[in-house]
């Protein structure tokens, strides 16, 4: 039986020197990645950017456009790493690649295309990845699947310690659209649901026991609900849009825009509907929550319907005054809204009769349902007729 012998290789000084020389001769790429393309959106930088001079210009451009952006520090850290490796005698190159402001599959596909372009031009044997740490879990697999990563450097911006830095981070997060949707909206939904659940519990206990203390104990629940709604609105930017709309409305009101007058009348009708609904459920003797909901909707429904109609009338008149044209969709929209109103009224009356909340003429309920269905069908036929008519005119012209 033959016995195999194994000899452990011994690293000599010459072999160690040869390994170091080989490592230094291998091309190393210092890569900075901006997944949401702040360089392109804020500073107008066209990527990929290859070379120390071009990267210096890109970093300076973004630093001037937004000095607080963390991607500025990431690219400057990559430039510092490049210079250190260059001073050490390494064969090194630096590059910047960016994705897209719509972070996700679109930005990652752009990053892949730019990465392959850089790898084709530089042909590195290894990569040193530099970033701000926010998107490493998405970027690292993309790069490592194409070239070995030697190291990953995360760059954090130095801030004052303690409470000041916490407030700074929170304020930055509250103003970033992507982070607002990712972090603030879920918190708002959770707080709103907790507040809503406790409020509904108090309302149900109040109607069961007729004890007003259960309503008075819901202060913190109401605060949580309002806070949750506010965070959701802020996360989706609806508060800013509402403020912009108020400014736009004030500007149109000063310029004599007719639509604003009708919009104010529509809001007044909505408020009237809410007041009528609350007044009727406040004086009702039946404490069933289903009956209360039906009662509120029944009394508020038609003020809401007329409010929508007034809103459309205002837009129609404003369009006619400015362009001397009548919007053909006004008639279709008005008929549709009235038809939906009849359908909803018929369904509410049907539910009320079925649950024994009151006696009502069945013929009248059938009339409401038939009117609603007929009006919606007429609106649909008018819409399709308009489309065919204008298509035929376009073909003739």
Legacy VTK file of the C-alpha trace (Angstrom):
# vtk DataFile Version 3.0
C-alpha trace
ASCII
DATASET POLYDATA
POINTS 397 float
0.000 0.000 0.000
1.511 3.275 -1.095
1.727 6.036 1.466
1.186 9.564 0.146
3.182 12.299 1.759
1.902 15.846 2.059
4.293 18.767 2.173
3.048 22.035 3.644
4.194 24.957 1.495
6.428 27.406 3.286
6.091 31.133 2.539
9.464 32.676 2.103
10.300 36.383 2.083
10.590 36.300 -1.714
7.155 34.701 -2.102
5.563 37.258 0.212
7.144 40.094 -1.762
5.949 38.505 -5.010
2.383 38.244 -3.663
2.414 41.891 -2.599
3.753 42.980 -5.986
1.065 40.912 -7.715
-1.680 42.494 -5.562
-0.372 45.985 -6.306
-0.272 45.271 -10.030
-3.900 44.098 -10.078
-6.334 46.797 -11.079
-8.460 47.951 -8.135
-11.638 49.966 -8.648
-12.833 52.313 -5.931
-16.563 52.485 -6.630
-19.090 54.966 -5.264
-22.772 54.180 -5.869
-25.683 56.630 -5.628
-28.823 54.518 -5.885
-31.367 57.369 -6.012
-29.346 59.494 -8.475
-28.928 62.615 -6.352
-25.910 63.514 -8.483
-28.054 63.561 -11.603
-31.209 65.103 -10.152
-29.630 67.793 -7.979
-26.313 68.518 -9.722
-26.958 67.434 -13.331
-24.055 64.960 -13.328
-24.146 62.433 -16.168
-22.980 59.003 -15.040
-21.021 56.800 -15.110
-18.120 59.049 -14.067
-14.650 57.503 -14.368
-11.377 59.084 -13.250
-10.252 61.183 -10.311
-10.669 64.557 -12.038
-14.207 63.839 -13.212
-15.178 62.456 -9.795
-13.784 65.586 -8.100
-15.964 67.737 -10.365
-19.027 65.586 -9.664
-18.491 65.735 -5.870
-18.023 69.498 -5.985
-21.163 69.957 -8.100
-23.353 68.033 -5.645
-21.696 69.720 -2.645
-22.636 73.108 -4.098
-26.179 71.975 -4.975
-26.902 70.257 -1.627
-24.114 70.376 0.994
-26.125 68.180 3.394
-26.517 65.224 1.015
-24.763 62.140 2.375
-23.736 61.064 -1.154
-21.297 64.010 -1.202
-19.446 62.526 1.753
-19.544 59.088 0.165
-17.839 60.255 -3.016
-15.265 62.353 -1.125
-14.483 59.290 1.006
-13.963 57.287 -2.201
-11.611 60.011 -3.502
-9.645 59.862 -0.231
-9.393 56.068 -0.485
-8.236 56.381 -4.117
-5.440 58.793 -3.147
-4.290 56.576 -0.262
-4.119 53.531 -2.529
-2.352 55.556 -5.204
0.234 56.728 -2.667
0.747 53.098 -1.681
1.706 52.284 -5.280
-1.493 50.406 -6.133
-2.917 50.215 -9.648
-6.214 51.929 -8.849
-9.077 53.689 -10.598
-12.154 55.467 -9.251
-15.698 55.620 -10.629
-19.175 56.858 -9.739
-22.388 55.164 -10.885
-25.975 56.230 -10.187
-29.455 54.724 -10.378
-32.747 56.588 -10.630
-34.872 58.759 -8.341
-37.564 56.043 -8.503
-35.673 53.658 -6.232
-36.408 50.027 -7.013
-36.161 47.797 -10.063
-35.701 50.769 -12.382
-32.786 52.249 -10.459
-31.142 48.846 -9.971
-31.306 48.061 -13.703
-29.648 51.412 -14.468
-26.953 50.674 -11.887
-26.300 47.296 -13.511
-25.939 48.884 -16.956
-23.553 51.560 -15.672
-21.575 49.036 -13.638
-21.045 46.814 -16.667
-19.946 49.847 -18.680
-17.398 50.778 -16.008
-16.124 47.199 -15.700
-15.724 47.011 -19.473
-13.651 50.221 -19.564
-11.600 49.759 -16.375
-11.354 45.919 -16.281
-10.621 45.683 -12.519
-9.696 42.508 -10.677
-11.168 43.760 -7.405
-13.530 46.463 -6.131
-13.595 48.580 -3.002
-17.134 49.797 -2.466
-17.776 53.106 -0.706
-21.225 54.314 0.361
-23.262 55.933 3.114
-24.539 52.574 4.395
-28.187 53.295 3.554
-28.496 51.015 0.519
-25.677 48.497 1.057
-28.027 45.499 1.272
-29.219 46.278 -2.275
-25.952 47.415 -3.881
-23.510 44.803 -2.562
-25.111 41.746 -4.260
-25.282 43.591 -7.596
-21.561 44.429 -7.535
-20.312 41.172 -5.975
-22.089 39.090 -8.637
-19.826 40.650 -11.287
-16.502 41.372 -9.578
-14.974 40.452 -6.196
-15.427 43.056 -3.456
-12.326 43.522 -1.302
-13.864 45.880 1.216
-16.948 47.956 1.936
-16.534 51.345 3.559
-19.563 53.014 5.151
-19.402 56.783 5.531
-21.327 58.518 8.274
-21.656 62.282 8.560
-20.362 63.615 11.844
-22.946 65.564 13.814
-23.150 66.985 17.285
-23.736 64.136 19.775
-26.873 63.592 21.780
-30.216 65.215 21.302
-29.122 67.714 18.655
-28.058 65.001 16.211
-31.300 63.105 16.855
-33.388 66.147 15.967
-31.249 66.736 12.885
-31.723 63.167 11.633
-35.480 63.279 12.304
-35.880 66.612 10.525
-33.994 65.319 7.496
-36.115 62.169 7.429
-39.334 64.183 7.717
-38.400 66.162 4.593
-37.201 63.282 2.400
-40.102 61.961 0.233
-38.836 58.356 -0.006
-38.045 58.053 3.703
-41.396 59.604 4.625
-43.278 56.906 2.704
-41.006 54.138 3.975
-40.892 55.002 7.686
-43.438 57.671 8.625
-46.539 56.255 6.873
-46.372 52.815 8.609
-45.982 54.547 11.986
-48.983 56.740 11.183
-51.089 53.741 10.158
-50.248 51.888 13.385
-51.009 54.894 15.609
-54.230 55.633 13.718
-55.443 52.029 14.004
-54.693 51.906 17.738
-56.565 55.154 18.317
-59.505 54.067 16.127
-59.836 50.691 17.893
-59.949 52.274 21.353
-62.392 54.970 20.187
-64.734 52.350 18.716
-64.505 50.382 21.964
-65.525 53.484 23.935
-68.399 54.265 21.547
-69.746 50.716 21.734
-69.536 50.696 25.554
-71.293 54.064 25.655
-74.211 52.841 23.547
-74.444 49.612 25.561
-74.267 51.175 29.046
-75.310 54.783 28.229
-72.394 55.905 30.410
-70.732 59.086 29.086
-67.508 58.389 30.988
-66.456 55.941 28.273
-66.490 58.820 25.748
-64.612 61.191 28.051
-61.869 58.598 28.569
-60.982 58.556 24.850
-58.791 61.693 24.914
-55.530 59.886 24.238
-57.205 57.642 21.674
-58.378 60.707 19.758
-54.876 62.187 19.986
-53.383 58.956 18.593
-55.932 58.884 15.758
-55.270 62.529 14.811
-51.512 62.003 15.031
-51.713 58.884 12.856
-53.820 60.672 10.235
-51.397 63.615 10.263
-48.371 61.342 9.795
-50.041 59.516 6.890
-50.975 62.794 5.212
-47.459 64.128 5.737
-45.879 60.911 4.495
-47.698 61.108 1.174
-47.185 64.872 0.891
-50.919 65.603 1.014
-50.501 68.415 3.525
-48.087 70.242 1.221
-50.469 69.699 -1.693
-53.353 71.063 0.371
-51.337 74.165 1.269
-50.409 74.634 -2.380
-54.067 74.257 -3.336
-55.083 76.887 -0.775
-52.497 79.284 -2.177
-53.695 78.517 -5.705
-57.316 79.064 -4.650
-56.460 82.366 -2.974
-54.683 83.501 -6.128
-57.683 82.532 -8.298
-60.062 84.209 -5.867
-58.150 87.478 -6.154
-58.195 87.166 -9.938
-61.978 86.665 -10.029
-62.088 82.930 -10.808
-65.740 81.792 -10.814
-64.846 78.195 -9.876
-63.655 79.291 -6.432
-67.098 80.682 -5.582
-68.756 77.398 -6.499
-66.058 75.492 -4.609
-66.878 77.479 -1.456
-70.579 76.745 -1.967
-69.735 73.049 -2.388
-67.795 73.022 0.878
-70.723 74.738 2.568
-73.054 72.010 1.299
-70.670 69.311 2.553
-70.611 70.958 5.974
-74.407 71.142 5.889
-74.615 67.434 5.097
-72.306 66.551 7.978
-74.301 68.790 10.326
-77.618 67.223 9.239
-76.235 63.723 9.716
-74.863 64.485 13.185
-78.049 66.294 14.236
-80.259 63.341 13.292
-78.121 60.671 14.940
-77.713 62.812 18.067
-81.472 62.950 18.626
-82.217 59.349 17.730
-83.382 56.961 20.417
-81.994 53.841 18.734
-78.433 53.032 19.847
-77.655 50.390 17.224
-74.322 51.366 15.504
-75.525 50.051 12.102
-78.670 52.167 12.303
-76.621 55.221 13.294
-74.327 54.812 10.284
-77.265 54.392 7.899
-79.036 57.376 9.461
-75.975 59.588 9.073
-75.344 58.612 5.435
-79.017 58.999 4.524
-79.165 62.570 5.827
-75.757 63.625 4.466
-76.032 61.926 1.062
-77.915 64.479 -1.029
-76.024 67.558 0.255
-72.869 65.713 -0.817
-74.414 64.947 -4.239
-75.401 68.583 -4.803
-71.945 69.692 -3.624
-70.335 67.593 -6.376
-72.749 69.023 -8.917
-71.927 72.604 -7.862
-68.219 71.807 -8.113
-68.708 70.644 -11.707
-70.834 73.701 -12.515
-68.056 75.972 -11.303
-65.463 74.211 -13.485
-67.861 74.325 -16.448
-68.472 78.080 -16.126
-64.811 78.858 -15.579
-63.868 76.848 -18.665
-66.559 78.613 -20.714
-65.435 82.088 -19.578
-61.771 81.392 -20.348
-61.978 79.243 -23.486
-65.522 79.863 -24.723
-66.040 76.108 -24.775
-68.473 73.848 -22.976
-67.033 70.698 -21.484
-69.064 67.794 -22.850
-68.162 65.598 -19.875
-70.167 67.890 -17.564
-73.500 66.400 -18.658
-72.196 62.838 -18.366
-70.689 63.518 -14.945
-73.800 65.204 -13.595
-76.112 62.390 -14.744
-73.705 59.809 -13.303
-73.547 61.540 -9.915
-77.358 61.804 -9.675
-77.721 58.155 -10.716
-75.236 57.037 -8.056
-77.177 59.117 -5.516
-80.441 57.348 -6.360
-78.737 53.942 -6.214
-77.177 54.648 -2.819
-80.456 55.984 -1.459
-82.292 52.911 -2.691
-79.727 50.568 -1.158
-79.818 52.398 2.190
-83.620 52.251 2.261
-83.533 48.551 1.350
-81.105 47.796 4.183
-83.198 49.821 6.640
-86.345 47.888 5.753
-84.539 44.521 5.814
-83.098 45.183 9.291
-86.426 46.458 10.619
-85.324 50.039 11.238
-88.503 51.485 9.772
-91.377 50.948 7.350
-91.066 52.360 3.839
-93.034 52.044 0.632
-91.449 49.265 -1.435
-92.637 50.919 -4.633
-90.651 54.038 -3.765
-87.502 51.955 -3.110
-87.889 50.193 -6.459
-88.378 53.603 -8.110
-85.094 54.847 -6.563
-83.175 51.813 -7.760
-84.634 51.926 -11.268
-83.911 55.670 -11.573
-80.350 55.154 -10.430
-79.706 52.312 -12.881
-81.401 54.185 -15.743
-79.396 57.359 -15.175
-76.066 55.511 -15.001
-76.919 53.640 -18.211
-77.870 56.925 -19.934
-74.561 58.465 -18.831
-72.645 55.483 -20.207
-74.500 55.654 -23.542
-73.849 59.402 -23.812
-70.165 58.903 -23.101
-69.785 56.246 -25.784
-71.817 58.379 -28.242
-69.528 61.352 -27.628
-66.480 59.202 -28.286
-67.859 57.833 -31.554
-68.969 61.297 -32.696
-65.618 62.971 -32.139
-63.718 60.026 -33.623
-65.832 60.280 -36.767
-65.168 64.017 -36.970
-61.426 63.485 -36.587
-61.469 60.853 -39.339
-63.366 63.220 -41.670
-60.971 66.081 -41.000
LINES 1 398
397 0 1 2 3 4 5 6 7 8 9 10 11 12 13 14 15 16 17 18 19 20 21 22 23 24 25 26 27 28 29 30 31 32 33 34 35 36 37 38 39 40 41 42 43 44 45 46 47 48 49 50 51 52 53 54 55 56 57 58 59 60 61 62 63 64 65 66 67 68 69 70 71 72 73 74 75 76 77 78 79 80 81 82 83 84 85 86 87 88 89 90 91 92 93 94 95 96 97 98 99 100 101 102 103 104 105 106 107 108 109 110 111 112 113 114 115 116 117 118 119 120 121 122 123 124 125 126 127 128 129 130 131 132 133 134 135 136 137 138 139 140 141 142 143 144 145 146 147 148 149 150 151 152 153 154 155 156 157 158 159 160 161 162 163 164 165 166 167 168 169 170 171 172 173 174 175 176 177 178 179 180 181 182 183 184 185 186 187 188 189 190 191 192 193 194 195 196 197 198 199 200 201 202 203 204 205 206 207 208 209 210 211 212 213 214 215 216 217 218 219 220 221 222 223 224 225 226 227 228 229 230 231 232 233 234 235 236 237 238 239 240 241 242 243 244 245 246 247 248 249 250 251 252 253 254 255 256 257 258 259 260 261 262 263 264 265 266 267 268 269 270 271 272 273 274 275 276 277 278 279 280 281 282 283 284 285 286 287 288 289 290 291 292 293 294 295 296 297 298 299 300 301 302 303 304 305 306 307 308 309 310 311 312 313 314 315 316 317 318 319 320 321 322 323 324 325 326 327 328 329 330 331 332 333 334 335 336 337 338 339 340 341 342 343 344 345 346 347 348 349 350 351 352 353 354 355 356 357 358 359 360 361 362 363 364 365 366 367 368 369 370 371 372 373 374 375 376 377 378 379 380 381 382 383 384 385 386 387 388 389 390 391 392 393 394 395 396
